[in-house]
Every structure is written in structure tokens, then in C-alpha cells.
């Protein structure tokens, strides 16, 4: 299944324009086996277009996508074996039951649908299997969407905004399911506009802006390399520490929440900040750099609509 | 082959899950008993009218008005009304999935678009066949039960009188030919359906073409008369050929060829468009 370096999905110099609008511009990145790969970008960045290109729903103007070493434009059927996908809102044949919907999809691969009960159980829809889809809530349809993506025992699962429309409990369940599936050996490609979702769930990511790749790599490493740290400091007395920090040129965005002082500081200046506090006779309990993905994302995409 | 049967089964399930697919059956189920009742009540007027035309040349014994004649009359629904009922499904079979967004899931499976389109086209033809079959059942079946059988008197380039034994095979041939003509209309609508993402546009487009084509055939201008044989709408009444004596097989063959060419061209264009179509809904 995997090729050199365990790359299961490779986007190679892909471009796609709709009339004059360039939706995806010379995009390249790799997804490796076993990763939970986050795909981030502001609205209109080209995430959904990229996913449709991956699945052969639209044709690239240039470049190609390889899945399991097979080019999607040349060997669409071969490349999509072993791929499960949920794109945006799950759309089903609403006048028939969830089970019949899955039977239709099972027949597409010449399958018998032996896994239908299993996947419905995974997403907790087995009790409603015989209900028509038009009676389902949005969240139930999303869960059914995940069930259909799992139906053919995929090795690569492509999920586009899978938690959209779910309540917090449902979102948590889906994230836990994603992690669980990854632990079972399924490579996950997760497109999301929820930064915390990617931060909590993903091991690698790519950030897209205006159709172009901004960065890609390991989530933790990318955050560690960030120049500006959002840092939380616990120090006593808090008020005195606040005054000291306010007078440091290297510190910005200072806020105090209860006994925690939050600042933005360049990585190279972090030790100077700590030293200044200690030299001022302040007891420093902890200094915790907490670069959030949101800060990182905004710094890369120029504070665009995220 | 097994996959294609599965795909056609999928399409038939989808077609049968939609209310619009039953409009044709319901319309026929309601209309035919009504028409037959009308014939049974007012049939004597038609009988008198016909015997007046025939009495100079024939000795009429009994009634020429029966289930066969009633069916022959209602087959004129095959000009416009039944094609419209066929397009309701044919127009939706591809475009409906685009509108509903279900292609997002259906086309991400490792099955070629060619096979999916072929299954949709064949399912549309099966639906057309079922609709014509139901039409035949409700007209010929109900008509002969309600109004009885007898000789069939047909006025078309003269008078043709077919015995009851001959009427049955003639109607069988007529309904088979009507199915081919309707499948051509279905192919036209299927082509439009592959181009757009709503199920209404293809119905309107197809019916507009059928009506314009039929209108051209009736306008007595040389230009239109010369053009008419090249239009598929000129052969939409191919079923009428089954009621000539002898059956003009050469003409039927030529008509079937032209309808087949049109159906192939319409379907081919639909396939070509869809195979390159970006699925963005």
C-alpha cells in the first residue's frame, strides 16, 4: 500500500482554476501512513477543492494527486480503493433508510454490505438504521457520513469538516473516533476550520491560504518553531510581576487572568523575561510557553478570516 | 456484468424512492379508467360516427366500438403526454443527484463514471418500459375487459379492419415501437440532465424540443417539410406503423435506425459532458 517513506497521499503541483479564479495554485504536500493530517485554511482557501481533486470529483488543470502510488487522473478506480471520504455536509438519498443508503454504497464496490451493522454501531446509529434519512438531524447525517466512509474498510480516510453541525458532545465523540481509527492503523486526512480540533487531534498538518501552501509539517514541531510564544506565567506577587513585565520592551499583549499572567514574547527573549522577574524579587512558580495553533495560523495567513 | 446489475438496481431504488417517479403511473391509473368509462358511456356516438363512414362500403354487424378501438384512440397520448411523464424521471436521474449533493459520496467510490452513467441510462430505459407496459395494461387490458374485443377499425391512409386475433400482435408491436420512441425522448432528457444540476430544466428543455419538432411537422412550408424527416420527432408516432397492412417493416426499420441514432447521439453527448464534469455541488 505505501511507497517510499510511507507516503499514502501525495499532492503534486496541483493547480485548479474556475474561470479566472485560481482555487488551488501549485499545491504540493505529502501525507504519510499512520498520520492524522490536519488540513487548515481560512474560508475559500481551497480546502474543499483540493479534497475534490484528491477524489477525482474535479480534474486538475495541472499536476496530479497520487493515492497509494496511483495517479487519480490516470487510475481513479485503483487509487480510490482503500479510501473512505466524507465531503462537507453528508448528502444521502433522503427518502430511503440509512441501511438502504449504505447498501447502495456497498453495492458500488460489489460488496455485500456485511459491515453495515458494524459501521452503524460505530457511529451509534444502529437503533435508527431503518429510519428514512430525511428524519435524521444534521448531526445524525454527519455520523452516517462517517459510517459510509468506514464501510469499505479504508486505509485512508478523508474527512472534510466532519464535526460541522455537531453539538459539543458529538464533536468530542467524532474526535475520539478519529484518534481511535488512527490507532487502528487508518491514515486520516482531516480538513477543518476548527483550529483547536487540528491542534488536539492531528500529528501533522498543512496550512493553505488563497490556494497556496503556506506551510506543512509536524504539528508540535511547527508550533515549537514559532517565533512568538504565547506564554503563561505564574508568579507572586502577581501585581508586582505585571508591573515588571509591562516595562519590558520584548513583552506585548499582556493580560492577567486571576493568578496567571499571559504575555506574547519572542522565543529568544523568554529567558530574559524570566531573569527580569527573578531579579525583581518575584517568585516565579512557572513559565509555560503556549503557542496556540490559532496564533500560529493567524501569523501565517495574515489575520484573515479564520 | 454483476457490477452493472448492482448499479442498475441502485438506480431503480433511487428512482422508486422519489414521488415524481409515480406521477406517471398514478396519472395513467386515474386517467385510463376515466377514459374507458367515458367510452362506455359515449361510445355509441363514436360507433354511429364510424358506421356512417363505413356503411357505403361495408355491412356492419354488431359494434365496431370495443376495447381495441378505445386503446387505439388513447394511444394518441403517446405524442406528448407520455413523453412528458417519462422526462419527469429522465430529467432527474443525473441532475437530481447533482442538486442533492449525493454525487459527493456516490462518485468517490472506485467505480467509473462511465458505468454509473450507463446504469442510469439503462434504469431510465427500464422505467420507460415499465411506464409503457403499465399504459398498455391499463388501456388494452382494462379496455378489452370493460368494452370487450372485436374487429379493430383503423383509419389511416384508408380503412384497415383487423380481426381480434390480429389486433393483439399489432398492439404488441405498437407498444414496443412506442417504447423505442419514448426511450429516444428519455435520451434527450438524459443528455440535458447530465449538463445541469436541477431536475426541472431538462424536462422543460426536452418537452420544448419535442413540441417544436412536432409543430414543425405540421406547418405546410417546403422548408419545414424538407427538414422534418431529419428530426427525431417525425418518428415519435412510429407505433402507428403497426396498424398498416401489410406492416411496413422497411419503414419501421428506417425509423428505428433514425431513432436509434438520435438516442445514441443524445446519450453520447450526455456521457461526454458528464465524464468531464467537475462535481462541485
Contacts between the chains, C-beta under 8 A, distances in Angstrom:
chain1	res1	chain2	res2	distance
A	18	B	280	8.0
A	52	B	278	7.7
A	52	B	279	6.7
A	52	B	280	7.2
A	55	B	107	7.8
A	55	B	108	4.6
A	56	B	107	7.5
A	56	B	108	7.7
A	57	B	103	7.4
A	57	B	104	7.1
A	57	B	107	5.9
A	57	B	108	6.9
A	57	B	278	7.1
A	57	B	279	4.0
A	57	B	280	7.9
A	58	B	278	3.9
A	58	B	279	6.4
A	58	B	280	6.7
A	59	B	276	7.1
A	59	B	278	6.7
A	76	B	110	7.3
A	76	B	112	7.3
A	77	B	110	4.1
A	77	B	111	6.8
A	77	B	112	6.1
A	78	B	110	7.2
A	79	B	110	7.9
A	80	B	108	6.7
A	80	B	109	6.9
A	80	B	110	4.2
A	81	B	110	5.0
A	83	B	108	7.4
A	83	B	110	8.0
A	85	B	105	7.7
A	85	B	108	4.6
A	86	B	105	7.8
A	87	B	104	4.5
A	87	B	105	7.5
A	87	B	108	7.2
A	88	B	101	7.8
A	88	B	104	6.9
A	89	B	101	7.2
A	90	B	105	7.2
A	91	B	100	5.7
A	91	B	101	3.5
A	91	B	102	4.9
A	91	B	104	5.7
A	91	B	105	6.4
A	92	B	102	6.6
A	92	B	105	7.3
A	93	B	13	8.0
A	93	B	14	5.8
A	93	B	17	6.0
A	93	B	100	7.7
A	93	B	102	6.2
A	94	B	100	7.6
A	95	B	17	4.0
A	95	B	18	6.4
A	95	B	19	7.9
A	96	B	13	6.8
A	96	B	17	4.8
A	100	B	13	6.8
A	104	B	10	4.8
A	104	B	13	6.4
A	104	B	14	7.5
A	104	B	106	8.0
A	105	B	105	6.9
A	105	B	106	7.4
A	105	B	109	6.6
A	107	B	6	4.1
A	107	B	7	7.2
A	107	B	9	6.7
A	107	B	10	5.7
A	108	B	6	7.6
A	108	B	7	7.3
A	108	B	10	7.3
A	108	B	106	7.2
A	108	B	109	4.1
A	108	B	111	5.2
A	109	B	109	5.9
A	109	B	110	6.7
A	109	B	111	7.5
A	110	B	2	6.8
A	110	B	3	5.5
A	110	B	6	6.7
A	145	B	105	7.5
A	148	B	105	6.1
A	152	B	109	7.6
